[in-house]
Amino acid sequence: MGFRQRERKRERKRQERKREAASGSAQRQSRRSGSSAEKWWLTPLRSKQCCARCALVIREGGDAVYRHTPREVLCVPCAEQREDSKGYRPSMRWEAARAGAPRRQPPGLTAPGDRLTP
């Protein structure tokens, strides 16, 4: 490994550490100020939840749109129809889950042509 290649690698790592530190400080600041509490976030669910609008049960691992204050969970179709939740953003947890994992179907859904066995 040559000198310039090592320098480039060091610079990439330095930039990555800066980016991580910036997102961490921005996250801490928004938690302190409460500015993110009233925003809508697209997030993967850790437990079963019920949509507040249509009463659809969203399974664990499925995507839902969430707001912390006042606490409310909506399924994605309802969130897209409702005026105040249309501007939802993907959460950091949603982005991390989608970046690292290969695309797969949510639990409980089958692909076309799959047989269901009792």
Helices and strands as residue ranges (DSSP letters): H 3-33, E 41-44, E 49-50, E 57-58, E 63-67, E 72-75, H 76-81, E 89-90, H 92-100
